[in-house]
Amino acid sequence: MNFIEEIAKLRLDIETPEDRTRFVKAKKVKKEKKVKKEKKVKKEKPENDRRGTYIRTPEMKKHLSMSMKKAWSRPDVREKYLNHLRLYMRTPEVREHFSMAHKGLVWWNDGVTETKAKECPEGMKRGRLPREHKKGLVWWTNGDKETTSKDCPGEGWYRGRK
């Protein structure tokens, strides 16, 4: 119910100038309250805040296992999953073709790029480039930037993403 309906309900007479100003002031106050509600300041997370990280506890694992068993017992779920697998299963002829296409290929690199070839391309040596391992990295943010690292990148950084 809006303010005008409230006035009509109370049968107030707003014909006098005083009543009109009171009506306008009340409307302004209502708008200001609405603006205050809309402005919410984002609070900074403390460094040890783990919200937003998914941890599988033994209870959660058991629950997921039970729900999957329950879903798998339904024939429609099982059939849908198996049909999906059948789309991507390779026939023996296709597997033989892929096997022959990749036979004899070796990895070569020049320190920047890597490629697979049977013969050594000019200026390359055998092997692959070293990979950066992602295990153990966590997300850190300072409100503007976000990055992954094992340890806190500096002062003012906390765990999580924007």
C-alpha positions in Angstrom: 0.0 0.0 0.0 1.5 3.4 -1.0 1.4 6.6 0.9 -1.6 8.1 -1.0 -3.7 5.1 -0.2 -2.7 5.4 3.5 -3.9 9.0 3.5 -7.1 8.1 1.8 -7.7 5.3 4.3 -7.2 7.7 7.2 -9.4 10.3 5.5 -6.9 13.1 5.9 -7.6 16.3 4.2 -4.5 17.4 2.2 -5.9 20.6 0.9 -4.0 22.9 3.2 -0.4 23.9 2.4 0.9 22.4 5.6 -0.5 19.0 4.7 1.0 19.1 1.2 4.5 19.9 2.6 4.2 17.0 5.1 3.2 14.7 2.2 6.2 15.8 0.1 8.6 15.4 3.1 7.3 11.9 3.8 7.9 10.9 0.1 11.5 12.2 0.2 12.2 10.3 3.4 10.9 7.1 1.8 13.1 7.6 -1.3 16.2 8.2 1.0 15.5 5.0 2.8 15.2 3.1 -0.5 18.6 4.5 -1.6 20.3 3.5 1.6 19.0 0.0 1.2 20.5 -0.3 -2.3 24.0 0.9 -1.3 25.7 -2.1 0.3 29.4 -1.9 1.0 31.4 -5.0 0.2 33.2 -6.1 3.3 36.8 -7.3 3.2 37.3 -11.0 3.9 39.7 -12.0 6.6 42.7 -13.9 5.5 41.6 -17.2 7.0 38.1 -17.0 5.4 37.4 -20.3 3.6 33.9 -19.4 2.2 33.7 -20.2 -1.5 36.1 -23.1 -1.2 34.6 -26.6 -1.7 35.8 -29.2 0.8 34.7 -32.8 0.5 34.3 -34.1 4.0 33.9 -37.9 4.5 30.2 -37.3 5.2 29.8 -35.3 2.0 31.6 -38.0 0.0 29.2 -40.6 1.5 26.2 -38.5 0.7 27.3 -38.0 -2.9 28.0 -41.7 -3.3 24.6 -42.6 -2.0 22.8 -40.1 -4.2 24.8 -41.4 -7.3 23.8 -45.0 -6.4 20.2 -43.9 -6.1 20.3 -42.0 -9.5 22.1 -45.0 -11.2 19.3 -47.3 -10.1 16.9 -45.3 -12.3 16.8 -46.8 -15.8 16.3 -43.4 -17.6 19.5 -41.9 -16.0 21.6 -45.0 -16.7 20.3 -45.2 -20.3 21.0 -41.5 -20.9 24.6 -41.9 -19.6 25.3 -45.0 -21.7 23.9 -43.3 -24.8 26.3 -40.4 -24.2 29.2 -42.8 -24.0 28.2 -44.7 -27.1 28.4 -41.5 -29.1 32.1 -41.1 -28.3 33.2 -44.8 -28.3 35.6 -45.5 -31.1 35.2 -48.6 -33.3 38.1 -51.0 -33.7 38.7 -49.6 -37.2 38.9 -46.0 -36.0 41.2 -47.0 -33.2 43.5 -48.8 -35.7 43.5 -45.7 -37.9 44.5 -43.4 -35.0 47.2 -45.9 -33.9 48.8 -46.0 -37.4 48.6 -42.2 -37.7 50.6 -41.6 -34.5 53.1 -44.5 -34.8 56.7 -43.3 -34.9 55.9 -39.7 -33.9 58.3 -38.2 -31.3 58.1 -35.0 -29.4 60.7 -32.3 -30.3 61.2 -28.8 -28.9 63.4 -25.7 -29.5 63.0 -24.2 -26.0 59.9 -22.2 -26.9 57.6 -24.4 -29.1 57.1 -28.2 -29.2 55.9 -30.4 -32.0 55.5 -34.1 -32.9 57.3 -35.4 -35.9 59.0 -38.6 -37.1 62.3 -36.8 -38.1 64.0 -34.1 -36.0 63.1 -30.7 -37.4 66.1 -28.3 -37.8 67.2 -26.5 -34.6 65.1 -28.8 -32.3 66.1 -31.3 -29.7 64.1 -34.4 -28.5 61.6 -34.1 -25.6 58.8 -31.9 -24.4 59.0 -28.6 -22.7 58.7 -28.6 -18.8 55.2 -28.0 -17.5 54.2 -25.8 -14.7 52.4 -27.9 -12.1 49.1 -26.5 -10.8 48.7 -28.8 -7.8 48.7 -26.9 -4.5 48.0 -23.5 -6.0 45.2 -21.4 -4.5 43.4 -18.2 -5.6 44.4 -14.9 -4.0 42.9 -11.5 -4.5 43.5 -7.9 -3.3 40.1 -6.6 -4.5 41.5 -5.5 -8.0 43.7 -8.3 -9.2 43.5 -12.1 -8.7 46.3 -14.7 -9.0 47.2 -18.2 -8.0 50.1 -19.1 -5.8 51.1 -21.4 -3.0 51.8 -18.6 -0.5 50.2 -15.2 0.0 51.6 -12.8 -2.7 51.9 -9.8 -0.4 50.3 -7.6 2.1 46.6 -6.8 1.6 45.9 -10.1 -0.3 43.4 -12.6 0.9 42.2 -16.0 -0.3 39.5 -16.3 -2.9 38.4 -14.6 -6.1 36.7 -11.3 -6.8 
